[in-house]
């Protein structure tokens, strides 16, 4: 790109001063014009218009080039209206997206295949599981932050497929949310109706972007078949003594009638609606993830993650160690217990 810009600048300056180009300048421009023509062609379907050197002087000459017709010399063409130089989305994207869908191009490969004779063939490829954070399907549709992150993971998914990996790249919807509940209350519409409508819109937009998801693996956290497994997991935690009820101080919003996370409270007001939020004790279920603090922390060892991500994980685990000290009180048959804590993570 720098070479292309330099070429255009030299051409403009020489043309402005009507000065003949030097031999070295001519060679440079001829070389870079070829470079510009090469990078300007996409699948033989796009057109490029550039400034070119011709007959020892610099002047603007429109030219058309395709991958099927490109020579070492640039011939003068008759003046023509400027052609569109943009990527032809309308013709290329629908064509290939239809092909991917028809041929299940991004379907997750089967790791075990049963042959006609009853024998089983196992894949020798390495496995890759590329999981995006599921979006919340709001009524507003996708915002620029969604494809920004999904593009990076999609690039890696395509790379691993081309390097003999069996890739599982699913997508789903984190579809439980306060906005859907509030919309249902305000309009009298069942939240399932609006949620399914929003999911359909999000899916349409993601498919238009051409991401290589295995849509057969699509899930939504509001699906009955999904919810029953979250309930099953909770029961296993309860049976193991890892789920219990406790009175915990929470962010309560009377107007919304729900508890809010710290991230949903800004300067004492709810992020949605700017309603007052108060701190009060509320009896609720608590999961004892502290029982797994050591294992979670050990799992971070050896990970090639950015330091900021590692710090956030350590703070989320929140492991701490401390010492309990008993102090006797003069004149009183009692003691005061003090727990000193040192944060190990975070």
C-alpha positions as CSV (number, residue, x, y, z in Angstrom):
1,X,0.0,0.0,0.0
2,X,2.9,2.3,0.8
3,X,4.4,1.7,-2.7
4,X,1.0,2.4,-4.3
5,X,0.6,5.7,-2.5
6,X,4.2,6.7,-3.3
7,X,3.5,6.0,-7.0
8,X,0.4,8.1,-7.1
9,X,2.2,11.0,-5.3
10,X,5.1,11.0,-7.7
11,X,2.7,10.9,-10.7
12,X,0.7,13.8,-9.3
13,X,3.8,15.9,-8.6
14,X,5.3,15.3,-12.0
15,X,2.1,16.1,-13.7
16,X,1.6,19.3,-11.8
17,X,5.1,20.6,-12.7
18,X,4.9,19.1,-16.2
19,X,8.4,17.7,-15.8
20,X,9.7,14.6,-17.7
21,X,10.2,11.6,-15.5
22,X,13.8,10.4,-14.9
23,X,14.8,6.9,-15.9
24,X,14.8,5.6,-12.3
25,X,11.4,7.2,-11.7
26,X,10.0,5.5,-14.8
27,X,11.3,2.1,-13.8
28,X,9.9,2.5,-10.2
29,X,6.5,3.5,-11.5
30,X,6.3,0.7,-14.0
31,X,7.2,-1.8,-11.3
32,X,4.8,-0.5,-8.8
33,X,2.0,-0.2,-11.4
34,X,2.3,-3.9,-12.0
35,X,2.3,-4.4,-8.2
36,X,-0.8,-2.2,-7.9
37,X,-2.6,-4.1,-10.7
38,X,-1.9,-7.4,-9.1
39,X,-3.3,-6.4,-5.7
40,X,-6.2,-4.6,-7.3
41,X,-7.7,-7.8,-8.9
42,X,-10.0,-10.1,-6.9
43,X,-11.1,-13.3,-8.6
44,X,-11.0,-11.7,-12.0
45,X,-14.2,-9.8,-11.1
46,X,-13.0,-6.3,-10.0
47,X,-11.8,-3.4,-11.9
48,X,-9.0,-1.0,-11.0
49,X,-8.3,2.5,-12.2
50,X,-4.8,3.9,-11.6
51,X,-2.4,6.6,-12.9
52,X,0.1,5.1,-15.3
53,X,3.3,6.2,-17.1
54,X,3.1,6.2,-20.8
55,X,5.6,7.3,-23.5
56,X,8.2,9.0,-21.2
57,X,5.8,11.3,-19.4
58,X,3.5,11.0,-16.4
59,X,-0.2,11.4,-17.0
60,X,-3.4,9.8,-15.8
61,X,-4.6,6.9,-17.9
62,X,-7.6,4.7,-17.0
63,X,-7.0,1.1,-17.5
64,X,-8.8,-2.2,-16.9
65,X,-7.1,-5.3,-15.7
66,X,-8.2,-8.8,-14.8
67,X,-6.3,-11.9,-13.6
68,X,-6.9,-13.5,-17.0
69,X,-5.4,-10.6,-18.9
70,X,-2.4,-8.9,-17.4
71,X,0.8,-8.1,-19.3
72,X,4.2,-6.6,-18.5
73,X,3.4,-3.5,-20.6
74,X,0.6,-1.1,-20.1
75,X,-1.2,-0.1,-23.3
76,X,-3.1,3.1,-23.6
77,X,-6.8,2.7,-23.4
78,X,-9.6,5.1,-24.5
79,X,-10.8,7.4,-21.8
80,X,-13.7,5.7,-19.9
81,X,-15.9,6.5,-16.9
82,X,-14.4,5.5,-13.6
83,X,-15.5,2.0,-12.7
84,X,-16.4,0.8,-9.2
85,X,-13.3,-0.5,-7.3
86,X,-15.1,-1.9,-4.3
87,X,-15.5,-5.5,-3.3
88,X,-18.6,-6.9,-5.1
89,X,-20.5,-8.2,-2.0
90,X,-23.8,-8.6,-3.8
91,X,-22.5,-11.1,-6.3
92,X,-19.7,-13.0,-4.4
93,X,-21.1,-13.4,-0.8
94,X,-24.5,-14.9,-1.6
95,X,-22.9,-17.3,-4.1
96,X,-20.4,-18.8,-1.7
97,X,-22.6,-18.7,1.4
98,X,-25.2,-20.7,-0.5
99,X,-22.4,-23.2,-1.5
100,X,-21.2,-23.5,2.1
101,X,-24.8,-24.2,3.3
102,X,-25.6,-26.7,0.6
103,X,-22.4,-28.7,1.1
104,X,-22.1,-28.4,4.9
105,X,-18.6,-27.0,4.5
106,X,-18.2,-26.1,8.1
107,X,-19.9,-29.2,9.7
108,X,-17.9,-30.6,12.5
109,X,-16.1,-33.8,11.2
110,X,-17.1,-37.1,12.7
111,X,-14.1,-38.5,14.8
112,X,-15.3,-42.1,14.5
113,X,-16.8,-43.6,11.4
114,X,-18.3,-47.1,11.2
115,X,-17.5,-48.8,8.0
116,X,-19.8,-51.3,6.1
117,X,-17.8,-54.3,7.4
118,X,-18.5,-53.1,11.0
119,X,-14.9,-51.8,11.6
120,X,-14.4,-48.3,13.0
121,X,-12.1,-45.7,11.5
122,X,-10.8,-43.0,13.9
123,X,-9.7,-39.6,12.7
124,X,-6.0,-39.0,12.9
125,X,-6.4,-35.2,12.8
126,X,-5.8,-33.0,15.8
127,X,-8.9,-31.5,17.5
128,X,-9.7,-27.8,17.9
129,X,-12.6,-26.4,19.8
130,X,-13.2,-22.7,19.0
131,X,-15.9,-21.2,21.2
132,X,-17.1,-17.6,20.9
133,X,-18.9,-15.9,23.7
134,X,-22.6,-16.3,22.9
135,X,-24.3,-13.0,22.2
136,X,-27.4,-11.8,24.0
137,X,-30.0,-11.4,21.2
138,X,-31.3,-7.9,21.8
139,X,-34.0,-6.2,19.8
140,X,-31.3,-3.8,18.4
141,X,-29.5,-6.6,16.5
142,X,-25.7,-7.0,16.1
143,X,-23.4,-4.1,17.0
144,X,-19.9,-3.6,15.7
145,X,-18.3,-5.3,18.8
146,X,-19.8,-8.7,17.8
147,X,-18.2,-9.2,14.4
148,X,-14.9,-7.6,15.7
149,X,-14.3,-10.5,18.1
150,X,-16.0,-13.2,15.9
151,X,-13.8,-12.4,12.9
152,X,-10.6,-13.2,14.9
153,X,-11.9,-16.6,16.0
154,X,-13.3,-17.3,12.5
155,X,-9.9,-16.6,10.9
156,X,-8.3,-19.1,13.3
157,X,-11.0,-21.7,12.7
158,X,-10.5,-21.5,8.9
159,X,-6.7,-21.7,9.4
160,X,-6.9,-24.9,11.5
161,X,-9.3,-26.5,9.0
162,X,-6.7,-25.9,6.3
163,X,-4.0,-27.4,8.5
164,X,-5.6,-30.8,9.0
165,X,-7.5,-30.1,12.2
166,X,-11.0,-31.3,13.0
167,X,-12.6,-28.1,14.1
168,X,-15.7,-27.6,16.3
169,X,-16.8,-24.0,15.9
170,X,-20.4,-23.6,17.3
171,X,-22.6,-20.6,18.0
172,X,-25.5,-20.1,20.3
173,X,-27.5,-17.5,22.2
174,X,-27.2,-16.3,25.8
175,X,-30.9,-15.5,25.5
176,X,-32.0,-15.1,29.2
177,X,-31.9,-11.4,30.0
178,X,-33.4,-8.5,31.8
179,X,-34.3,-6.6,28.6
180,X,-36.5,-9.4,27.4
181,X,-38.3,-9.5,30.7
182,X,-38.9,-5.8,30.8
183,X,-40.1,-5.8,27.2
184,X,-42.6,-8.5,28.1
185,X,-43.9,-6.5,31.1
186,X,-44.2,-3.3,29.2
187,X,-46.0,-4.8,26.1
188,X,-47.7,-7.8,27.6
189,X,-45.9,-10.0,25.1
190,X,-44.6,-13.4,26.2
191,X,-40.8,-13.2,26.4
192,X,-40.5,-16.4,24.3
193,X,-42.1,-14.6,21.3
194,X,-39.7,-11.7,21.3
195,X,-36.7,-13.8,22.1
196,X,-37.2,-16.1,19.2
197,X,-37.8,-13.1,16.9
198,X,-34.5,-11.5,18.0
199,X,-32.6,-14.8,17.6
200,X,-33.8,-15.1,14.0
201,X,-32.6,-11.6,13.3
202,X,-29.2,-12.2,14.9
203,X,-28.8,-15.5,13.0
204,X,-29.7,-13.8,9.7
205,X,-27.1,-11.1,10.3
206,X,-24.3,-13.5,11.3
207,X,-25.0,-15.7,8.3
208,X,-24.7,-12.6,6.1
209,X,-21.2,-12.0,7.5
210,X,-20.2,-15.5,6.3
211,X,-18.8,-16.8,9.6
212,X,-17.8,-20.5,9.4
213,X,-20.1,-21.8,12.2
214,X,-21.5,-25.3,12.4
215,X,-25.1,-24.3,12.6
216,X,-26.2,-27.9,13.5
217,X,-24.6,-27.2,16.9
218,X,-26.7,-24.0,17.5
219,X,-28.1,-23.7,21.1
220,X,-30.1,-21.1,23.0
221,X,-30.0,-20.9,26.8
222,X,-33.8,-20.4,26.8
223,X,-34.5,-23.7,25.0
224,X,-36.2,-26.3,27.3
225,X,-33.7,-29.0,26.2
226,X,-30.9,-26.7,27.4
227,X,-32.5,-25.6,30.6
228,X,-33.1,-29.1,31.8
229,X,-29.4,-29.7,31.8
230,X,-28.6,-26.6,33.8
231,X,-31.1,-27.9,36.3
232,X,-29.5,-31.3,36.3
233,X,-26.0,-29.8,36.9
234,X,-27.4,-27.8,39.8
235,X,-28.8,-31.0,41.4
236,X,-25.4,-32.7,41.1
237,X,-23.8,-29.7,42.9
238,X,-26.5,-29.8,45.6
239,X,-26.0,-33.5,46.2
240,X,-22.2,-32.9,46.6
241,X,-22.8,-30.2,49.2
242,X,-21.6,-27.4,46.8
243,X,-24.9,-25.5,46.7
244,X,-26.5,-24.0,49.7
245,X,-28.7,-21.1,50.7
246,X,-27.2,-18.1,52.5
247,X,-28.0,-14.5,53.2
248,X,-25.8,-12.3,51.1
249,X,-25.7,-8.5,50.5
250,X,-26.9,-7.8,46.9
251,X,-27.7,-5.0,44.6
252,X,-31.6,-4.8,44.7
253,X,-33.5,-2.6,42.2
254,X,-37.1,-2.2,43.3
255,X,-38.3,-0.7,40.0
256,X,-36.9,-3.7,38.0
257,X,-37.8,-6.2,40.7
258,X,-34.5,-8.0,40.5
259,X,-31.0,-8.3,41.7
260,X,-28.3,-6.7,39.6
261,X,-24.6,-7.5,39.1
262,X,-22.0,-4.9,40.0
263,X,-21.5,-4.3,36.3
264,X,-25.1,-3.4,35.9
265,X,-25.0,-0.7,38.5
266,X,-23.5,2.7,37.6
267,X,-23.2,5.4,40.3
268,X,-26.0,3.8,42.3
269,X,-28.4,3.5,39.4
270,X,-29.4,0.6,37.2
271,X,-27.7,0.5,33.8
272,X,-31.1,-0.1,32.3
273,X,-33.6,2.6,33.1
274,X,-31.4,4.6,35.6
275,X,-33.5,3.3,38.6
276,X,-32.2,3.6,42.2
277,X,-30.3,0.6,43.5
278,X,-29.9,-0.3,47.1
279,X,-27.7,-2.8,49.0
280,X,-29.6,-5.2,51.2
281,X,-29.3,-8.8,52.5
282,X,-31.2,-11.4,50.5
283,X,-31.4,-15.1,51.0
284,X,-30.3,-16.9,47.8
285,X,-28.4,-19.9,46.5
286,X,-24.7,-19.8,46.6
287,X,-22.2,-22.1,44.8
288,X,-19.0,-23.0,46.7
289,X,-16.5,-22.5,43.9
290,X,-13.9,-21.8,46.7
291,X,-13.8,-25.6,47.1
292,X,-12.1,-25.7,43.7
293,X,-9.9,-22.6,44.1
294,X,-6.6,-24.6,44.1
295,X,-7.6,-26.6,41.0
296,X,-8.8,-23.5,39.1
297,X,-5.5,-21.7,39.9
298,X,-3.4,-24.7,38.9
299,X,-5.3,-24.8,35.6
300,X,-3.9,-21.4,34.7
301,X,-0.3,-22.6,34.7
302,X,1.2,-22.9,31.3
303,X,-1.5,-21.0,29.5
304,X,-0.3,-18.6,26.8
305,X,-2.8,-15.9,27.6
306,X,-2.4,-12.1,27.8
307,X,-1.4,-10.9,31.2
308,X,-4.6,-8.9,31.6
309,X,-6.7,-12.0,31.0
310,X,-4.7,-14.0,33.4
311,X,-5.1,-11.3,36.1
312,X,-8.8,-11.2,35.5
313,X,-9.0,-15.0,35.9
314,X,-7.0,-14.9,39.1
315,X,-9.2,-12.2,40.6
316,X,-12.3,-14.1,39.7
317,X,-11.0,-17.2,41.5
318,X,-10.2,-14.9,44.4
319,X,-8.1,-17.4,46.4
320,X,-6.9,-16.1,49.7
321,X,-5.1,-17.6,52.8
322,X,-5.2,-16.3,56.3
323,X,-4.6,-16.8,60.0
324,X,-7.2,-16.7,62.8
325,X,-5.9,-15.1,66.0
326,X,-7.7,-15.1,69.3
327,X,-7.2,-12.1,71.6
328,X,-8.1,-12.3,75.3
329,X,-9.9,-9.2,76.8
330,X,-8.9,-8.0,80.3
331,X,-11.6,-8.3,82.9
332,X,-13.9,-10.2,80.6
333,X,-14.2,-14.0,80.3
334,X,-14.3,-13.9,76.6
335,X,-12.1,-13.4,73.6
336,X,-12.0,-11.6,70.3
337,X,-11.2,-13.6,67.2
338,X,-9.6,-11.8,64.2
339,X,-8.9,-13.3,60.8
340,X,-6.0,-11.9,58.8
341,X,-6.2,-12.5,55.1
342,X,-3.6,-12.3,52.4
343,X,-4.8,-12.4,48.8
344,X,-2.9,-15.0,46.8
345,X,-4.7,-14.4,43.5
346,X,-5.8,-10.9,42.5
